[in-house]
Amino acid sequence: MPIRVSAAPTAQLIGSCTFGTNVSIAPTDHCVAQAGNDGISSVIWSPTANHLVSTNWNGDVSCWEVQESEGHILAMPKAKGESRVYHGNGFPALDSAFSPDGSTVFSVGADKAVRMWNLTQPPLNNIPQQIGAHDQPIKSVAFLPSTNLIVSGSWDKMLKFWDVRQQSPVGILQLPDKCYDLDVRDSLMVVACAGRHIITYNVKGQPQEHMREESPLKFQSRCVAAFPDATGYAVGSIEGRVGIQYVAKVPGKESFSFRCHRQEANVFAVNCICFHNQFGTFATVGADGIVNFWDKDNVQKLKGFPAIHRTITCASFSAQGNMFAYSSSYDWSKGSAHYAPGTPNEIWVHSVVKDEIKPKPKKPTPYK
């Protein structure tokens, strides 16, 4: 799986951001200062405010306050309390999730710990409180709004459910293989595992398995995202393909898959899928350095942005949908041999124009 990592000749590093050509998907995108010194594993937005949180491979969990006015964006380290905390002993932080009120961030990583960071209270030694643990690194975390529980998915082939008032899990579910990604929307939880296993659960009350199936894609799953209306999910693979799967019957809608993030004979991983809350459209980002916006309901691409000169590892739409954050960082898909020391790790915020992401009338041809 080739990775294009050659830098644009006119790009130059200024402070913690690279400026020049092909460094962001649009020339007006804002570069977030101090995005970290190692690969960026996740970016998420608060559900209640324009707070942006990232996790990094060096163990950082960072928070910024982002302001947007008429397309102009400014991101500053969070003003109250600490703006950056750490997972213990420098272990990679791999994922994070907000509480519904936006006051608390839950993070997981290679230290095998589930951690809780109250954004208004600096933690002791800048290490968030541990509320749970697994036997192997933890890949994904999410909040279950109907039960106020946190769910974590690990390489130990377990889902564990946590109440912040106790360190013992209130529930454990066995997975068929390592957890690679999970997502929660309302009562739907979807988990993508090694071996192309995908399991969906009803988490309205006590979690109940809804369906266990093989991914519709032929190669390893890389990411998964539930639809905003909780009727299904999208899964992305290392082979530049996305599957759209319905778990509930929707009149006139059928599951399908399509190719993306490909350049002639070269095939690139789909590193992240994220949905726009208002329109139900979605973005994919890939190891080819490209961001695409899609409309699953009308089966078409809405917007394809120019490629940047580094892989894009993760992305997220703000709760209001007016901002789109994405990371420019090596994704380690070709191992340490292809890592260039000193490669910047950046987060950019794009001001979303409605015409880019709003559904359009259906075209007679599908995605291309």
C-alpha positions as CSV (number, residue, x, y, z in Angstrom):
1,M,0.0,0.0,0.0
2,P,2.0,3.0,-1.2
3,I,2.2,6.2,0.9
4,R,3.0,9.5,-0.8
5,V,5.1,11.4,1.7
6,S,7.1,13.7,-0.6
7,A,6.9,17.3,0.6
8,A,5.9,20.2,-1.6
9,P,9.1,22.1,-2.6
10,T,7.8,25.5,-1.5
11,A,6.6,24.3,2.0
12,Q,8.5,25.5,5.0
13,L,8.1,25.0,8.7
14,I,7.2,28.1,10.7
15,G,6.7,27.5,14.4
16,S,4.6,24.3,14.7
17,C,2.9,24.7,11.3
18,T,4.0,24.2,7.7
19,F,3.1,26.9,5.3
20,G,3.3,26.7,1.5
21,T,1.5,24.8,-1.2
22,N,-0.3,21.4,-0.7
23,V,-0.1,21.6,3.1
24,S,-3.9,22.0,3.7
25,I,-7.0,21.1,1.6
26,A,-7.9,24.8,1.2
27,P,-5.7,27.9,1.4
28,T,-7.8,29.5,4.1
29,D,-7.7,26.6,6.5
30,H,-6.4,27.4,10.0
31,C,-3.4,25.5,11.4
32,V,-3.8,24.6,15.1
33,A,-0.7,25.6,17.0
34,Q,1.2,23.1,19.1
35,A,-0.5,20.0,17.8
36,G,2.1,17.7,19.2
37,N,5.4,16.0,18.6
38,D,4.2,12.6,17.3
39,G,1.6,11.1,15.2
40,I,-2.0,12.3,15.7
41,S,-4.4,9.3,16.5
42,S,-7.7,11.1,16.9
43,V,-9.5,14.4,16.8
44,I,-13.0,15.1,18.3
45,W,-15.2,18.0,18.9
46,S,-17.2,18.8,22.1
47,P,-21.0,18.2,21.6
48,T,-21.8,21.5,23.4
49,A,-19.0,24.0,22.5
50,N,-16.2,24.6,20.0
51,H,-13.7,22.7,22.0
52,L,-11.4,20.4,19.9
53,V,-9.5,17.5,21.5
54,S,-6.7,15.4,20.0
55,T,-4.7,12.4,21.1
56,N,-1.1,11.7,20.0
57,W,1.3,8.8,19.9
58,N,3.5,10.5,22.4
59,G,0.8,10.2,25.0
60,D,-0.6,13.8,24.7
61,V,-4.3,14.6,25.1
62,S,-4.8,18.3,24.1
63,C,-7.7,20.7,24.0
64,W,-8.2,23.9,22.1
65,E,-11.0,26.6,22.1
66,V,-11.9,27.3,18.4
67,Q,-13.6,30.5,17.2
68,E,-15.2,30.8,13.8
69,S,-16.6,34.0,12.3
70,E,-17.6,34.4,8.6
71,G,-15.2,31.7,7.5
72,H,-12.3,32.9,9.7
73,I,-11.0,30.5,12.3
74,L,-8.8,30.9,15.3
75,A,-7.8,28.0,17.7
76,M,-6.1,28.7,21.0
77,P,-5.2,26.4,23.9
78,K,-8.1,26.0,26.3
79,A,-8.1,29.0,28.7
80,K,-9.3,27.4,31.9
81,G,-7.4,24.6,33.6
82,E,-4.8,22.6,31.7
83,S,-4.9,22.5,27.9
84,R,-2.7,19.4,27.6
85,V,-2.5,16.2,29.8
86,Y,-0.6,12.9,29.3
87,H,-1.1,9.2,29.5
88,G,1.3,7.5,31.9
89,N,5.0,7.0,31.0
90,G,4.6,8.4,27.5
91,F,2.4,5.5,26.2
92,P,0.5,6.4,23.0
93,A,-3.0,7.9,23.5
94,L,-5.1,6.3,20.8
95,D,-8.7,7.7,21.2
96,S,-10.9,10.0,23.2
97,A,-14.6,10.8,23.7
98,F,-16.6,13.6,25.3
99,S,-19.3,13.4,27.9
100,P,-22.6,14.7,26.6
101,D,-22.3,17.9,28.5
102,G,-18.8,18.6,27.1
103,S,-17.2,18.9,30.6
104,T,-15.2,15.7,30.6
105,V,-12.9,13.9,28.1
106,F,-12.3,10.1,28.3
107,S,-9.2,8.8,26.7
108,V,-7.6,5.4,26.1
109,G,-4.2,4.2,24.9
110,A,-1.3,1.8,25.0
111,D,-1.0,2.1,28.8
112,K,-4.1,-0.2,28.9
113,A,-5.9,2.5,30.9
114,V,-9.3,4.3,30.6
115,R,-8.7,7.8,31.8
116,M,-11.0,10.7,32.7
117,W,-10.1,14.4,32.4
118,N,-12.4,17.1,33.8
119,L,-11.6,20.1,31.6
120,T,-12.1,22.5,34.5
121,Q,-9.8,20.7,37.0
122,P,-6.0,20.2,36.3
123,P,-5.2,16.5,37.1
124,L,-2.5,15.5,39.5
125,N,0.9,15.5,37.7
126,N,-1.1,16.3,34.5
127,I,-2.1,12.6,34.2
128,P,-5.9,12.1,34.0
129,Q,-7.6,9.9,36.6
130,Q,-7.7,6.2,35.7
131,I,-11.2,4.8,35.8
132,G,-10.6,1.4,34.2
133,A,-8.1,-1.0,32.6
134,H,-7.7,-3.8,30.1
135,D,-5.0,-6.5,29.7
136,Q,-3.9,-5.1,26.3
137,P,-3.7,-1.6,24.7
138,I,-7.1,0.0,24.3
139,K,-7.9,1.2,20.8
140,S,-11.3,2.9,21.1
141,V,-13.6,4.6,23.6
142,A,-17.2,6.1,23.5
143,F,-19.8,7.4,25.8
144,L,-23.3,5.7,26.1
145,P,-25.7,8.6,26.7
146,S,-28.7,6.3,27.6
147,T,-26.9,4.7,30.6
148,N,-24.1,7.3,31.3
149,L,-21.5,4.5,30.9
150,I,-18.2,4.6,29.1
151,V,-17.4,1.7,26.7
152,S,-13.8,0.8,25.8
153,G,-12.7,-1.7,23.1
154,S,-9.2,-3.3,23.4
155,W,-6.8,-5.6,21.7
156,D,-7.5,-8.1,24.5
157,K,-10.7,-8.9,22.5
158,M,-13.0,-7.3,25.2
159,L,-15.6,-4.6,25.4
160,K,-15.8,-3.2,28.9
161,F,-18.4,-0.8,30.3
162,W,-17.4,1.6,33.1
163,D,-19.2,3.7,35.7
164,V,-16.9,6.6,36.7
165,R,-17.8,6.0,40.3
166,Q,-16.0,2.6,40.4
167,Q,-12.9,1.1,38.8
168,S,-14.3,-2.4,38.2
169,P,-16.3,-2.7,35.0
170,V,-20.0,-2.9,35.3
171,G,-20.1,-5.2,32.2
172,I,-17.8,-7.1,29.9
173,L,-18.5,-8.5,26.4
174,Q,-16.3,-10.9,24.6
175,L,-15.3,-9.9,21.0
176,P,-14.3,-12.4,18.3
177,D,-10.9,-10.6,17.8
178,K,-9.0,-7.4,18.5
179,C,-11.1,-4.2,18.5
180,Y,-9.9,-1.9,15.7
181,D,-12.6,0.8,16.1
182,L,-16.0,1.5,17.5
183,D,-18.7,4.2,17.4
184,V,-21.9,5.0,19.2
185,R,-25.0,6.9,18.0
186,D,-28.1,6.9,20.2
187,S,-28.9,3.2,20.8
188,L,-26.6,1.9,18.1
189,M,-23.0,0.8,18.8
190,V,-20.9,-0.7,16.0
191,V,-17.6,-2.4,16.6
192,A,-15.1,-3.3,13.9
193,C,-12.6,-6.1,14.8
194,A,-9.7,-7.9,13.3
195,G,-10.6,-10.8,11.0
196,R,-13.2,-8.5,9.3
197,H,-15.7,-9.1,12.1
198,I,-18.3,-6.4,12.6
199,I,-20.8,-6.5,15.6
200,T,-23.7,-4.2,16.2
201,Y,-25.3,-3.7,19.6
202,N,-28.4,-2.1,21.0
203,V,-27.1,0.0,23.9
204,K,-30.4,1.8,24.9
205,G,-30.3,-0.1,28.2
206,Q,-28.2,-3.2,29.0
207,P,-26.1,-3.8,25.8
208,Q,-27.6,-6.5,23.6
209,E,-25.9,-7.9,20.5
210,H,-28.0,-7.1,17.5
211,M,-26.0,-8.7,14.6
212,R,-22.6,-10.3,14.1
213,E,-21.4,-10.3,10.4
214,E,-18.4,-10.3,8.2
215,S,-17.4,-6.9,6.7
216,P,-18.7,-6.4,3.2
217,L,-15.2,-5.3,2.3
218,K,-12.6,-7.9,1.4
219,F,-9.7,-6.5,3.3
220,Q,-8.9,-5.4,6.9
221,S,-11.3,-2.8,8.5
222,R,-9.6,0.4,9.4
223,C,-12.5,2.6,10.7
224,V,-16.2,2.6,11.4
225,A,-18.8,5.3,11.9
226,A,-22.5,5.0,12.8
227,F,-25.0,7.0,10.8
228,P,-26.4,10.1,12.7
229,D,-29.9,8.6,12.6
230,A,-28.6,5.2,13.9
231,T,-30.0,3.2,11.0
232,G,-26.6,1.8,10.0
233,Y,-22.9,2.4,9.7
234,A,-20.1,3.1,7.3
235,V,-16.9,1.0,7.4
236,G,-13.6,1.8,5.7
237,S,-10.8,-0.6,4.8
238,I,-7.1,-0.6,4.0
239,E,-7.9,-1.3,0.4
240,G,-9.5,2.1,-0.4
241,R,-13.1,1.0,-0.2
242,V,-16.1,2.0,2.0
243,G,-19.1,-0.1,2.8
244,I,-22.5,1.5,3.6
245,Q,-24.5,-1.0,5.7
246,Y,-28.0,-0.6,7.1
247,V,-29.0,-2.4,10.3
248,A,-32.6,-1.2,10.2
249,K,-34.9,-1.3,7.2
250,V,-35.2,2.1,5.5
251,P,-37.6,2.3,2.6
252,G,-35.7,2.7,-0.7
253,K,-32.3,2.2,0.8
254,E,-30.0,-0.8,0.3
255,S,-26.5,-1.5,1.5
256,F,-23.6,-1.0,-1.0
257,S,-19.9,-0.4,-1.2
258,F,-17.7,1.8,-3.3
259,R,-14.1,2.5,-4.2
260,C,-12.2,5.6,-3.1
261,H,-8.7,6.9,-2.2
262,R,-7.2,5.3,-5.3
263,Q,-4.8,6.8,-7.8
264,E,-4.5,4.6,-10.9
265,A,-2.9,1.3,-9.7
266,N,-2.1,2.7,-6.2
267,V,-4.6,1.9,-3.4
268,F,-4.6,3.8,-0.1
269,A,-6.2,3.1,3.3
270,V,-9.4,4.9,4.4
271,N,-8.1,6.1,7.7
272,C,-11.3,7.8,9.1
273,I,-15.0,8.3,8.3
274,C,-17.0,11.0,10.0
275,F,-20.6,12.1,9.6
276,H,-22.1,15.6,9.4
277,N,-24.8,15.8,12.1
278,Q,-27.2,18.1,10.2
279,F,-27.1,16.6,6.7
280,G,-26.1,13.0,7.3
281,T,-23.4,13.3,4.7
282,F,-19.9,12.2,5.5
283,A,-16.2,12.7,4.9
284,T,-13.5,10.1,4.3
285,V,-9.8,10.8,4.7
286,G,-7.0,8.6,3.5
287,A,-3.3,7.7,3.3
288,D,-3.3,9.4,-0.1
289,G,-3.6,12.8,1.7
290,I,-7.1,13.4,0.3
291,V,-10.4,14.5,1.9
292,N,-13.6,13.6,0.1
293,F,-17.2,14.6,1.1
294,W,-19.9,12.1,0.2
295,D,-23.7,11.7,0.1
296,K,-24.7,8.1,0.8
297,D,-28.4,8.7,0.3
298,N,-28.0,10.1,-3.3
299,V,-25.0,7.9,-3.9
300,Q,-22.5,10.6,-5.0
301,K,-19.4,12.5,-4.2
302,L,-20.1,16.0,-3.1
303,K,-16.6,17.4,-2.9
304,G,-13.1,16.2,-3.6
305,F,-10.3,18.4,-2.2
306,P,-6.7,18.6,-3.6
307,A,-4.2,16.2,-2.1
308,I,-1.9,17.4,0.6
309,H,1.7,16.3,0.9
310,R,1.2,14.0,4.0
311,T,-1.2,11.2,5.0
312,I,-4.4,12.3,6.8
313,T,-4.9,10.1,9.9
314,C,-8.2,11.3,11.3
315,A,-11.0,13.9,11.0
316,S,-14.2,15.2,12.7
317,F,-17.0,17.7,12.0
318,S,-17.9,20.1,14.8
319,A,-21.3,19.6,16.4
320,Q,-22.8,22.5,14.5
321,G,-21.2,21.3,11.3
322,N,-19.6,24.6,10.4
323,M,-16.0,23.4,11.0
324,F,-14.1,20.3,9.9
325,A,-10.9,19.3,11.7
326,Y,-8.3,17.0,10.1
327,S,-4.8,15.8,10.9
328,S,-1.7,15.9,8.7
329,S,0.5,13.2,10.1
330,Y,2.3,9.9,9.3
331,D,-0.1,7.0,9.8
332,W,2.6,4.3,10.3
333,S,0.9,2.1,7.7
334,K,4.3,1.3,6.1
335,G,6.2,1.0,9.4
336,S,9.1,2.9,10.9
337,A,11.3,2.4,7.8
338,H,9.2,5.0,6.0
339,Y,9.0,7.5,8.8
340,A,10.9,10.7,8.1
341,P,12.2,12.1,11.4
342,G,11.2,15.7,11.9
343,T,8.0,15.3,9.9
344,P,5.5,17.8,11.3
345,N,2.3,16.6,12.9
346,E,-0.4,19.2,12.2
347,I,-4.1,19.7,12.8
348,W,-6.0,22.0,10.4
349,V,-9.5,23.4,10.7
350,H,-11.6,24.0,7.6
351,S,-14.6,26.3,7.5
352,V,-17.3,24.2,6.0
353,V,-19.4,25.8,3.2
354,K,-22.9,24.4,3.0
355,D,-22.6,23.8,-0.7
356,E,-19.7,21.5,0.0
357,I,-21.5,19.2,2.4
358,K,-25.3,19.7,1.7
359,P,-27.0,16.9,-0.3
360,K,-27.6,17.6,-4.0
361,P,-30.2,16.1,-6.4
362,K,-29.3,12.6,-7.3
363,K,-27.1,12.1,-10.3
364,P,-27.7,9.2,-12.7
365,T,-24.2,7.7,-12.0
366,P,-22.8,6.5,-8.7
367,Y,-19.6,7.4,-6.9
368,K,-16.5,7.5,-9.0
